[in-house]
Amino acid sequence: MTTRDTNATDGAPILELVNLKKYFQQEGLASAFLRRKRPPVRAVDGVSFRVTAGQNFGLVGESGSGKTTIGKTILRLEQPTDGSVLFEGADVHRLRGGALKEFRRATHVVFQDPNSSLSPRMRVRDIVGEPLSVQGVRGAALRERVAEVLQLVGLSPDAARRYPHEFSGGQRQRIAVARAVAADPKLIVLDEPVSALDVSIRAQILNLLRDLQDRLNLTYLMIAHDLAVVYQACDTIGVMYLGKLAEQAPSEALYREPLHPYTRILLSAIPRPDPTQRHERLPLTGEIPSPSAPPPGCRFHPRCPIAVERCAVDEPEWREVEPDHWVACHLV
């Protein structure tokens, strides 16, 4: 699976995040003496980006960087603390009635682990057909569409009468993909779609996703911690750290010339296929700080190997240093 030579900023965006924030209030007893609540967890703290229809946008970063929270907020599984999520120009969290029903049909999600995302008590025909049933599809039309979608993802129509436990991990993820595309959506959020699979199966699923995108004109938002997978699959990549974007660029530009120190460290961890190629792995020391008490200034500065005094005081500006290449770093 290879990236396409496309510019993700051409055309109107199908999805746009505008200064999105999502804070979680921590549970626990307030101090009896100070009478104040514990500080909130700033899972997402002012993130903005656009995704053009027909493109793949990848969000990559360590666990705890806020990637999955962004996906949940886009799908209305979480309410934003501030900012907006726009789908085809409409604020997702203000939709009601028919507009909300259409948004539900136009968006779907594929989760990381098909073992937990597919009900063991439901046959495949019911799992794949459920989004269609919600939209009012019944009888022969429902059965025909389920069979069609199963063939589309490389499974036999006979799989419809079986249960998830009768399939391998890769086949179960194909069932999850079939469910996601059954109602003819426009946007699919892929939350670590291959991380639970064997290495030999990952390329098959990524190739399947690309093939479906070309056939069905889909748009993907892919969430992953593995920059190698996102580089393969996505046209544009946003690198997240502790609730904020550190860098965003077309995948080829990001791979060829990473600007943020955090991006360079992530890229250095990718194995190179040529053993004779010189490759220096950059260390990432320490643990990611708590999102309830992020460091002042640049959030990456306590772990940054090239940080200067200013990094601990001033928050870097999110700026476009080259066409479509954005970064938040004082040293660029």
Helices and strands as residue ranges (DSSP letters): E 13-24, E 41-52, E 56-60, H 67-74, E 82-87, E 90-91, G 92-94, H 97-106, E 107-110, H 114-117, H 124-134, H 139-152, G 157-161, G 164-166, H 169-181, E 187-191, H 199-216, E 219-224, H 227-233, E 236-241, E 244-250, H 251-256, H 261-268, G 301-303, G 309-312, E 319-322, E 325-327
